[in-house]
Amino acid sequence: MSVAELPSWLADQPIQGPAVPPEWFQYYQRPEPDRITRLVNRVASRSPIWLAPFAVLACTGAAVGYTMISDPAAAEAGEPPSCLLKYLTGFICPGCGGTRAAWFLLHGDLPAAARHHLLFVFVVPFLIYLYVAWAGRKVFRWKLPELSISPAVMITFMSVWGVWSILRNLPWAPFTAFYV
């Protein structure tokens, strides 16, 4: 089957696995989108190009503002901002300490931020670069080099994060040093 014979929605996708027999397409009826999907698609097609980067920036700004106001580093157990998982189970989730790490980063205290969530501190520069490259390409048509993350790198990062999350919950030394 050639690419020209494929339906338009499938033609630009990379071919994975064996070719699909052409007779299968006569049985497939693409589902009609529901009302909410049609509304979102209509609004997205009519909205200005800068709206998505601005919305992401606004949400990030709101999160940074809340972090600055709430002072999570001084919060006692059960006070806002409080992690529901830690409050109910006593276990530290994979993201535990991220808000405090962000608070310390925003105040320029890199060692304290790394103490609360080292992986968050490691990832922040990459997230900032990804946002700047995406927003610059969308709004200003900048051609910044793309940061491509291979599946092997992502699997390694997620594995390290998972092992680190388990080690943080072990109740004996030296793992109690990871407890925040």
Buried (B, 14 or more C-beta within 10 A) or exposed (E): EEEEEBEEEEEEEEEEEEEEEEEEEEEEEEEEEEEEEEEEEEEEEEEEEEEBBEEEEEEEEEEBEEBEEBEBBEBEEEEEEBBEBBEEEEEBBBBBBBBBBBBBBEEEBEEBBBBBBBBBBEBBEEEEEBBEBBBBBBBEEEEEEEEEEEEEEEEEBEEEBEEBBEEBBEEEEEEEEBEE
